[in-house]
Amino acid sequence: MTGAIRFAVDIGGTFTDLQLVDEATGRVAAYKLPTTPEDPSIGLIDGIRGACARHGLALDRVEVVMHGTTIATNAVLQRRLPEGALITTAGFEDVLEIGRHARRDVYGLKAEPRTLLIPRHRRFGVVERIGADGRMIAPLDEAAATDLARRIATSGWPVVAVALLHAYANPIHERRLREIIEREAPGVEISLSSEISPEIREFERTSTTVLNALLMPVVRGYTRRLEARLAEAEFKPLLYLVQSNGGATTPARAGLEPARLLLSGPSGGALAAELIAAELDLPNLIAVDMGGTSYDISVILAGRRNVVAAGEVDGCPVRLPMVEMRTIGAGGGSIAWLDGAKRLHVGPESAGAVPGPVCYGRGGTRPTVTDANVVLGRLDPAHFLGGAMRLDKAAAASALDAHVAQPLGLDIDRAAEGVLTVTVSKLATAIKLSLFEKGLDPADFALISFGGAGGLHAVEVAGELGIKTVVFPLNPGTLSAYGILMSDLVHDLSRSRLMRLTPDCLPALRALADGLAVEGRAILDGEAVPADRQDLAFTADLRYQGQAFELLIPVPAQPLDAALIDLLAERFHVLHEQRFSYADRTVPVELVTLRLTATGRLGKPPVAAMAADGIAAEPTERPMRLGGAWQQVPVHQRAAIPTGDVLRGPLMVEEEYTSILITGGWTVESTGAGHLVAHREIAR
């Protein structure tokens, strides 16, 4: 049979999720296997091999692999980073340590310690100065720069971050420094702030540049290993890596800009949720992805994901566009524990893939959320992962008894219920924060739940929030991989130029937009994207004059004229009022940064009408503990639920890679597209 096979792979902390589409038939299929933390590329290759073998597909037909990876995030969190140096303008060597005045604990007597990826003895200043307007104030001291480059050459440091003051306005000195380092210290990898984050705010720009530099050898080493493994596997697909903005990029560009991968995997779930929001005509969705390690929350508002200009990874600011995501340590593998006052907590520490929850039988000794679900009958020990892994219920009960039940004077069932109650409360609180900070009400949203562990808790979380509709998409255990499957090439460019948003700024604004457009098209041309598949979209960072923060306002595709200036200002006032409950149209609006998203639309594979994976078996019953009592609960196989049938809870819906609990007071039905939609019944 001819036709390409396209794979999407989402490597998480516990499981590696895959989705494939066979372009010859349009068939989409899912596959899941434990992550290989010693080298994630091993699990990726094993997953592709296993999926092809299971579905009778030839490996040599695999032509495209879209890959979401946590390799960059894990390297930062685990501090598996090389030693590197930072070069900045003389006098600004301590920017990373000074940081911002903001404090998480406003009543603390001491400021929180800074996350310093480069210590003071590896931070160097060079004499030079560029003004905020781009004018040269003092030339670069090339003799001192040459001496410094020679010191770097003899130090053995493999990477250098260069972040000079106001380099965003004029990168001439940063580029000259790179030339000197390349001449004196060949082989050292260099990251320039004027290339990775050419924006104002020296702390965030420096932090982003440092992260990018330290991740360059990490990501390049990983992609080289992965490409080598793919070659050894006797198939050579076109490989793309997914970025934090939800778009894909090539391995070569990812090696130059690895900081753009820091939220690689979760962004696929947000894209999939956006597609389903349009499919089901549910423009306001809270997308929650609960896997083995984390709980990722993104908001779909008016049918669109929200992309923000900056984020943070383990205390390190990252000034790069990324899908807005709130992540907490709460997944199926999250460990339940008691503090000194015998208060029960769940997470953020996770049992991960190795050893995993106690019930996995791989050496875990501390109880997890998955163990509690097994003890309460919500997971079938004989059919976990479609029967590929048998769970040990007795071991899970023993761990809960030793670590939770006995210390609290409870029986095992009540201890397991306590673990799940704390988990649901933690999940609901995280969603509230994600909405309340935007002035949004949970009652105006539906919840879309995916990830291997999400279905067991979704309706209870929704009930706590007052949400009346919950969507369980097709193949929810691998939905993030499905979103990755539908990604395009996306490149974000930006330029900071402070100017008041008035008609007088039009010449400068046009020049800025034209320069970004030329650069964006050049990148897409270099990736062989046809002109008719190239899309350019602008956004503007706007603020009231004197404010210390901005709001991102989309720029409509229309002529840059006075009418557009007025429209942007008005949209800023409206969004400011929504976010902060006030707007002041008497205060001038200021442009801070103009952004361009250059998209190369990849050809989408033809996708046939999908069906839930699994065997269409008749309903059965299983004892479960719900509402504080054991009861016989109907168990339905998802593949057997007819379209349009309305089922009333309590019931369990099972499929190969996840289970969905519908509690009493809820109904669920299957849509024509194969998604399950649960509704909360209104009490009469």
BAZAPA-473060 format. One line per 2 residues: number of its first residue (from 1); their letters; for each residue x, y, z of C-alpha. Coordinates in steps of 0.05 Angstrom, whole numbers, plus 5000, padded with zeros to 4 digits. Layout:
N
NUM	a	X:Y:Z | ...
This chain:
684
1	mt	5000:5000:5000 | 5027:5069:4982
3	ga	5020:5134:5021 | 5061:5165:5076
5	ir	5053:5154:5150 | 5058:5214:5195
7	fa	5074:5207:5269 | 5066:5256:5327
9	vd	5103:5239:5391 | 5093:5273:5459
11	ig	5145:5250:5510 | 5122:5263:5581
13	gt	5153:5249:5648 | 5116:5183:5656
15	ft	5090:5161:5588 | 5107:5172:5515
17	dl	5044:5185:5474 | 5040:5174:5399
19	ql	4988:5187:5346 | 4996:5167:5273
21	vd	4957:5180:5210 | 4961:5134:5150
23	ea	4953:5181:5091 | 4933:5124:5046
25	tg	4870:5111:5087 | 4863:5172:5131
27	rv	4862:5127:5192 | 4886:5156:5258
29	aa	4911:5111:5313 | 4940:5120:5383
31	yk	4997:5085:5419 | 5026:5093:5489
33	lp	5086:5065:5525 | 5128:5083:5587
35	tt	5179:5138:5578 | 5252:5119:5578
37	pe	5282:5174:5623 | 5354:5151:5611
39	dp	5346:5172:5538 | 5276:5194:5514
41	si	5296:5180:5442 | 5296:5105:5458
43	gl	5222:5108:5477 | 5207:5148:5414
45	id	5238:5096:5369 | 5207:5038:5408
47	gi	5139:5073:5404 | 5143:5082:5328
49	rg	5164:5010:5319 | 5110:4985:5366
51	ac	5055:5026:5334 | 5074:5004:5264
53	ar	5078:4931:5286 | 5011:4934:5321
55	hg	4975:4965:5262 | 5010:4926:5208
57	la	5047:4986:5177 | 5115:4985:5144
59	ld	5169:5027:5178 | 5195:5052:5111
61	rv	5129:5088:5100 | 5141:5134:5159
63	ev	5158:5201:5126 | 5144:5254:5180
65	vm	5155:5254:5255 | 5129:5314:5295
67	hg	5161:5312:5364 | 5141:5347:5428
69	tt	5196:5340:5480 | 5211:5358:5552
71	ia	5286:5352:5541 | 5298:5427:5550
73	tn	5251:5434:5610 | 5280:5374:5646
75	av	5351:5398:5634 | 5334:5463:5670
77	lq	5294:5431:5726 | 5346:5378:5740
79	rr	5405:5427:5728 | 5435:5381:5676
81	lp	5468:5439:5641 | 5539:5453:5618
83	eg	5582:5507:5649 | 5578:5572:5611
85	al	5599:5645:5613 | 5559:5709:5608
87	it	5587:5772:5575 | 5550:5837:5586
89	ta	5562:5911:5588 | 5612:5931:5642
91	gf	5575:5948:5705 | 5516:5902:5690
93	ed	5548:5835:5710 | 5499:5827:5768
95	vl	5434:5837:5730 | 5415:5763:5739
97	ei	5426:5768:5813 | 5390:5834:5824
99	gr	5330:5813:5783 | 5264:5848:5794
101	ha	5236:5878:5858 | 5175:5832:5856
103	rr	5171:5784:5915 | 5126:5723:5922
105	dv	5124:5730:5997 | 5109:5803:6008
107	yg	5115:5796:6084 | 5180:5757:6083
109	lk	5239:5790:6118 | 5286:5767:6063
111	ae	5277:5764:5988 | 5272:5695:5956
113	pr	5339:5669:5932 | 5352:5679:5858
115	tl	5360:5621:5809 | 5430:5633:5783
117	li	5450:5588:5724 | 5516:5625:5716
119	pr	5554:5643:5780 | 5589:5710:5790
121	hr	5659:5685:5772 | 5635:5667:5702
123	rf	5600:5734:5689 | 5643:5785:5653
125	gv	5634:5858:5632 | 5663:5891:5571
127	ve	5668:5966:5559 | 5617:5989:5507
129	ri	5551:6027:5507 | 5492:6032:5460
131	ga	5437:6080:5477 | 5363:6061:5482
133	dg	5353:6095:5415 | 5406:6052:5382
135	rm	5460:6106:5378 | 5531:6086:5396
137	ia	5553:6121:5459 | 5619:6084:5472
139	pl	5654:6036:5424 | 5669:5964:5441
141	de	5738:5954:5474 | 5762:5902:5424
143	aa	5828:5890:5458 | 5794:5872:5524
145	at	5743:5830:5487 | 5799:5792:5452
147	dl	5833:5777:5519 | 5767:5753:5547
149	ar	5754:5708:5487 | 5824:5677:5497
151	ri	5808:5664:5570 | 5743:5629:5549
153	at	5783:5587:5499 | 5828:5560:5555
155	sg	5773:5552:5607 | 5737:5494:5575
157	wp	5669:5528:5579 | 5630:5503:5519
159	vv	5578:5560:5514 | 5576:5635:5520
161	av	5515:5680:5528 | 5523:5752:5504
163	al	5472:5802:5530 | 5494:5875:5522
165	lh	5454:5934:5546 | 5406:5960:5492
167	ay	5430:5908:5441 | 5357:5901:5420
169	an	5361:5972:5391 | 5428:5961:5357
171	pi	5463:5893:5355 | 5529:5916:5325
173	he	5571:5904:5388 | 5540:5835:5402
175	rr	5555:5814:5331 | 5627:5838:5335
177	lr	5636:5801:5400 | 5613:5737:5366
179	ei	5664:5747:5311 | 5719:5756:5363
181	ie	5699:5694:5403 | 5692:5651:5340
183	re	5762:5673:5320 | 5795:5663:5388
185	ap	5754:5605:5416 | 5730:5563:5357
187	gv	5679:5510:5376 | 5648:5549:5433
189	ei	5573:5558:5422 | 5547:5629:5427
191	sl	5478:5658:5439 | 5464:5732:5427
193	ss	5407:5768:5462 | 5395:5809:5399
195	ei	5377:5745:5362 | 5339:5703:5414
197	sp	5301:5759:5450 | 5312:5829:5420
199	ei	5268:5865:5470 | 5273:5915:5526
201	re	5282:5894:5599 | 5353:5872:5609
203	fe	5338:5822:5665 | 5289:5781:5625
205	rt	5330:5787:5561 | 5393:5765:5597
207	st	5358:5706:5631 | 5329:5683:5564
209	tv	5397:5688:5530 | 5431:5649:5586
211	ln	5379:5594:5583 | 5385:5590:5508
213	al	5461:5585:5510 | 5463:5531:5564
215	lm	5410:5490:5527 | 5446:5492:5459
217	pv	5491:5431:5471 | 5435:5395:5508
219	vr	5385:5400:5451 | 5436:5391:5395
221	gy	5462:5328:5429 | 5392:5301:5436
223	tr	5372:5315:5364 | 5436:5284:5338
225	rl	5424:5221:5380 | 5352:5218:5356
227	ea	5371:5227:5283 | 5424:5173:5290
229	rl	5373:5125:5322 | 5324:5140:5266
231	ae	5377:5123:5215 | 5394:5058:5252
233	ae	5320:5041:5251 | 5324:5040:5175
235	fk	5276:5097:5162 | 5293:5170:5154
237	pl	5232:5213:5165 | 5229:5289:5162
239	ly	5236:5309:5235 | 5204:5370:5267
241	lv	5206:5393:5340 | 5147:5428:5372
243	qs	5159:5496:5405 | 5127:5530:5464
245	ng	5085:5573:5417 | 5050:5510:5390
247	ga	5086:5512:5323 | 5140:5466:5297
249	tt	5211:5479:5276 | 5269:5441:5245
251	pa	5323:5407:5288 | 5375:5456:5260
253	ra	5336:5517:5282 | 5318:5484:5349
255	gl	5393:5476:5361 | 5402:5551:5352
257	ep	5341:5570:5393 | 5330:5514:5443
259	ar	5297:5560:5494 | 5236:5560:5448
261	ll	5225:5486:5466 | 5214:5497:5541
263	ls	5138:5484:5537 | 5142:5439:5477
265	gp	5096:5381:5495 | 5038:5414:5531
267	sg	5027:5464:5475 | 5001:5407:5431
269	ga	4943:5396:5477 | 4923:5469:5473
271	la	4923:5466:5397 | 4880:5403:5398
273	ae	4831:5436:5446 | 4826:5496:5399
275	li	4808:5450:5341 | 4756:5413:5383
277	aa	4726:5479:5407 | 4711:5497:5335
279	el	4686:5427:5320 | 4636:5426:5377
281	dl	4619:5500:5375 | 4643:5510:5446
283	pn	4685:5574:5440 | 4702:5579:5515
285	li	4739:5518:5539 | 4785:5503:5597
287	av	4834:5451:5571 | 4865:5406:5624
289	dm	4918:5354:5611 | 4930:5306:5669
291	gg	4985:5257:5656 | 5029:5219:5704
293	ts	5069:5278:5729 | 5034:5344:5718
295	yd	4967:5379:5707 | 4971:5430:5651
297	is	4916:5483:5644 | 4904:5526:5583
299	vi	4845:5571:5567 | 4810:5573:5500
301	la	4773:5640:5498 | 4728:5659:5439
303	gr	4756:5598:5403 | 4830:5616:5409
305	rn	4889:5595:5451 | 4924:5651:5487
307	vv	4997:5662:5470 | 5036:5705:5519
309	aa	5101:5742:5507 | 5139:5713:5567
311	ge	5139:5659:5619 | 5181:5627:5673
313	vd	5216:5561:5682 | 5239:5544:5753
315	gc	5249:5616:5772 | 5283:5636:5707
317	pv	5245:5687:5664 | 5237:5668:5591
319	rl	5221:5727:5545 | 5194:5686:5487
321	pm	5123:5674:5460 | 5090:5612:5489
323	ve	5021:5583:5496 | 4996:5608:5563
325	mr	4997:5549:5609 | 4991:5538:5684
327	ti	5026:5474:5706 | 5023:5443:5774
329	ga	5053:5379:5801 | 4990:5337:5803
331	gg	4985:5274:5760 | 4971:5201:5767
333	gs	5041:5191:5794 | 5038:5248:5845
335	ia	5058:5223:5914 | 5012:5229:5974
337	wl	5048:5249:6038 | 5037:5278:6107
339	dg	5073:5339:6135 | 5095:5348:6207
341	ak	5025:5368:6228 | 4996:5306:6194
343	rl	4963:5346:6140 | 4953:5307:6076
345	hv	4986:5333:6012 | 4989:5307:5941
347	gp	5049:5324:5898 | 5087:5360:5870
349	es	5137:5303:5875 | 5120:5248:5826
351	ag	5139:5174:5823 | 5152:5185:5748
353	av	5161:5129:5699 | 5214:5095:5743
355	pg	5197:5068:5793 | 5126:5095:5781
357	pv	5066:5084:5827 | 5069:5026:5876
359	cy	5017:4987:5836 | 5064:4985:5776
361	gr	5107:4935:5813 | 5172:4969:5793
363	gg	5200:4985:5861 | 5156:5044:5882
365	tr	5141:5047:5957 | 5103:5113:5967
367	pt	5029:5117:5950 | 5005:5159:5891
369	vt	4940:5183:5860 | 4940:5123:5814
371	da	4947:5076:5874 | 4886:5109:5907
373	nv	4845:5100:5844 | 4864:5026:5841
375	vl	4846:5014:5914 | 4777:5046:5903
377	gr	4763:5004:5842 | 4765:5062:5793
379	ld	4821:5029:5754 | 4817:4957:5732
381	pa	4883:4923:5750 | 4875:4872:5693
383	hf	4862:4922:5637 | 4910:4981:5649
385	lg	4940:5005:5583 | 4893:4957:5548
387	ga	4921:4899:5588 | 4994:4914:5571
389	mr	5010:4927:5645 | 4978:4890:5704
391	ld	4970:4931:5768 | 4982:4905:5838
393	ka	4923:4927:5880 | 4948:4894:5944
395	aa	5014:4931:5941 | 4978:4997:5929
397	as	4933:4985:5990 | 4993:4967:6033
399	al	5029:5031:6015 | 4968:5074:6029
401	da	4958:5038:6095 | 5030:5050:6118
403	hv	5039:5122:6094 | 4969:5152:6102
405	aq	4917:5108:6136 | 4954:5086:6198
407	pl	4986:5154:6214 | 4917:5187:6208
409	gl	4878:5132:6243 | 4836:5117:6181
411	di	4817:5054:6144 | 4849:5044:6076
413	dr	4786:5064:6037 | 4778:5130:6073
415	aa	4852:5144:6065 | 4847:5132:5990
417	eg	4785:5177:5986 | 4824:5231:6023
419	vl	4880:5228:5972 | 4830:5238:5915
421	tv	4792:5293:5952 | 4857:5332:5962
423	tv	4875:5320:5889 | 4808:5346:5862
425	sk	4812:5408:5907 | 4883:5422:5883
427	la	4863:5415:5809 | 4802:5460:5818
429	ta	4842:5513:5854 | 4892:5516:5797
431	ik	4836:5526:5746 | 4805:5581:5788
433	ls	4871:5618:5789 | 4878:5611:5714
435	lf	4810:5643:5703 | 4803:5693:5761
437	ek	4869:5728:5742 | 4836:5744:5675
439	gl	4770:5766:5704 | 4735:5704:5678
441	dp	4680:5661:5710 | 4685:5584:5707
443	ad	4610:5580:5697 | 4620:5611:5628
445	fa	4665:5554:5606 | 4662:5481:5589
447	li	4719:5435:5611 | 4757:5390:5562
449	sf	4795:5336:5597 | 4851:5293:5568
451	gg	4914:5258:5588 | 4918:5188:5616
453	ag	4893:5207:5686 | 4846:5265:5671
455	gl	4782:5226:5659 | 4779:5198:5729
457	ha	4774:5267:5761 | 4743:5314:5709
459	ve	4670:5314:5729 | 4687:5321:5803
461	va	4732:5380:5787 | 4678:5411:5743
463	ge	4627:5401:5799 | 4671:5439:5848
465	lg	4677:5496:5798 | 4604:5500:5778
467	ik	4619:5479:5707 | 4561:5442:5673
469	tv	4594:5412:5611 | 4655:5367:5605
471	vf	4684:5342:5540 | 4723:5277:5535
473	pl	4755:5279:5466 | 4769:5220:5423
475	np	4832:5183:5446 | 4842:5231:5505
477	gt	4903:5193:5531 | 4943:5217:5471
479	ls	4907:5282:5452 | 4969:5326:5459
481	ay	5002:5282:5406 | 4941:5294:5361
483	gi	4950:5369:5369 | 5023:5362:5351
485	lm	5002:5322:5289 | 4965:5384:5264
487	sd	5021:5434:5278 | 5051:5483:5227
489	lv	5120:5514:5222 | 5117:5576:5266
491	hd	5171:5628:5278 | 5164:5688:5325
493	ls	5203:5752:5313 | 5200:5816:5353
495	rs	5230:5886:5357 | 5224:5934:5416
497	rl	5215:6008:5398 | 5183:6055:5448
499	mr	5135:6103:5414 | 5070:6136:5430
501	lt	5013:6106:5390 | 4992:6166:5349
503	pd	4991:6179:5273 | 5060:6210:5280
505	cl	5089:6141:5294 | 5065:6112:5227
507	pa	5131:6119:5188 | 5171:6085:5243
509	lr	5118:6032:5253 | 5115:6017:5178
511	al	5191:6010:5176 | 5190:5963:5236
513	ad	5135:5920:5205 | 5169:5917:5137
515	gl	5235:5895:5168 | 5201:5840:5208
517	av	5162:5817:5146 | 5225:5812:5104
519	eg	5260:5771:5159 | 5200:5726:5169
521	ra	5193:5710:5096 | 5268:5697:5090
523	il	5263:5644:5145 | 5204:5609:5112
525	dg	5238:5613:5044 | 5299:5580:5075
527	ea	5254:5523:5098 | 5226:5515:5027
529	vp	5156:5537:5046 | 5119:5559:4983
531	ad	5096:5631:4982 | 5022:5611:4980
533	rq	5032:5573:5046 | 5065:5631:5083
535	dl	5024:5672:5132 | 5047:5734:5170
537	af	5009:5760:5231 | 5029:5819:5275
539	ta	5014:5834:5348 | 5032:5896:5388
541	dl	5053:5901:5461 | 5015:5963:5485
543	ry	5012:5998:5552 | 4990:6063:5583
545	qg	5048:6110:5584 | 5087:6098:5648
547	qa	5061:6028:5661 | 5110:5972:5676
549	fe	5073:5918:5637 | 5040:5909:5570
551	ll	4980:5874:5538 | 4985:5838:5472
553	ip	4938:5865:5420 | 4929:5830:5352
555	vp	4941:5876:5293 | 4887:5867:5239
557	aq	4909:5852:5168 | 4894:5922:5141
559	pl	4935:5983:5119 | 4979:6015:5172
561	da	4943:6082:5176 | 4910:6129:5226
563	al	4847:6086:5229 | 4888:6026:5250
565	id	4923:6066:5304 | 4855:6086:5333
567	ll	4830:6014:5329 | 4891:5986:5365
569	ae	4884:6038:5421 | 4810:6022:5430
571	rf	4823:5947:5432 | 4876:5960:5485
573	hv	4827:6000:5528 | 4774:5945:5523
575	lh	4823:5889:5542 | 4852:5931:5598
577	eq	4783:5941:5627 | 4768:5867:5623
579	rf	4833:5848:5658 | 4837:5903:5710
581	sy	4766:5931:5715 | 4784:6000:5689
583	ad	4807:6038:5627 | 4831:6110:5621
585	rt	4823:6137:5551 | 4855:6203:5572
587	vp	4923:6171:5582 | 4966:6161:5520
589	ve	4977:6090:5496 | 5048:6069:5482
591	lv	5076:6016:5435 | 5133:5977:5467
593	tl	5145:5917:5421 | 5120:5897:5353
595	rl	5116:5821:5341 | 5110:5779:5279
597	ta	5087:5707:5275 | 5111:5677:5210
599	tg	5074:5612:5195 | 5090:5561:5143
601	rl	5029:5518:5134 | 5048:5445:5129
603	gk	5004:5401:5087 | 4953:5368:5133
605	pp	4943:5294:5125 | 4873:5272:5104
607	va	4839:5247:5167 | 4781:5199:5160
609	am	4723:5199:5209 | 4755:5171:5272
611	aa	4729:5120:5321 | 4751:5105:5391
613	dg	4805:5053:5397 | 4786:4989:5432
615	ia	4738:4930:5428 | 4663:4943:5426
617	ae	4644:4898:5484 | 4579:4894:5522
619	pt	4574:4934:5588 | 4596:4899:5651
621	er	4596:4918:5725 | 4652:4929:5775
623	pm	4652:4946:5850 | 4676:5017:5862
625	rl	4675:5063:5921 | 4637:5127:5905
627	gg	4607:5177:5952 | 4635:5140:6013
629	aw	4604:5072:5997 | 4619:5012:5954
631	qq	4570:4998:5898 | 4565:4960:5832
633	vp	4579:5009:5777 | 4565:4997:5703
635	vh	4628:4996:5659 | 4620:5014:5586
637	qr	4672:5005:5531 | 4678:5071:5495
639	aa	4679:5039:5426 | 4611:5007:5441
641	ip	4573:5071:5460 | 4526:5088:5402
643	tg	4523:5160:5377 | 4466:5198:5409
645	dv	4454:5150:5467 | 4449:5186:5534
647	lr	4477:5148:5593 | 4466:5168:5666
649	gp	4518:5163:5720 | 4547:5134:5760
651	lm	4584:5095:5708 | 4654:5083:5682
653	ve	4675:5089:5609 | 4738:5051:5592
655	ee	4784:5053:5532 | 4854:5029:5520
657	yt	4894:5086:5550 | 4847:5119:5599
659	si	4785:5112:5641 | 4729:5162:5648
661	li	4687:5167:5712 | 4617:5196:5706
663	tg	4589:5206:5776 | 4517:5210:5797
665	gw	4480:5273:5774 | 4515:5273:5706
667	tv	4497:5246:5638 | 4543:5230:5580
669	es	4532:5219:5506 | 4575:5206:5445
671	tg	4576:5259:5390 | 4580:5244:5316
673	ag	4654:5261:5317 | 4667:5208:5370
675	hl	4676:5256:5429 | 4639:5243:5494
677	va	4603:5303:5524 | 4580:5300:5597
679	hr	4526:5347:5624 | 4509:5362:5695
681	ei	4435:5347:5708 | 4395:5405:5736
683	ar	4359:5386:5801 | 4285:5398:5796
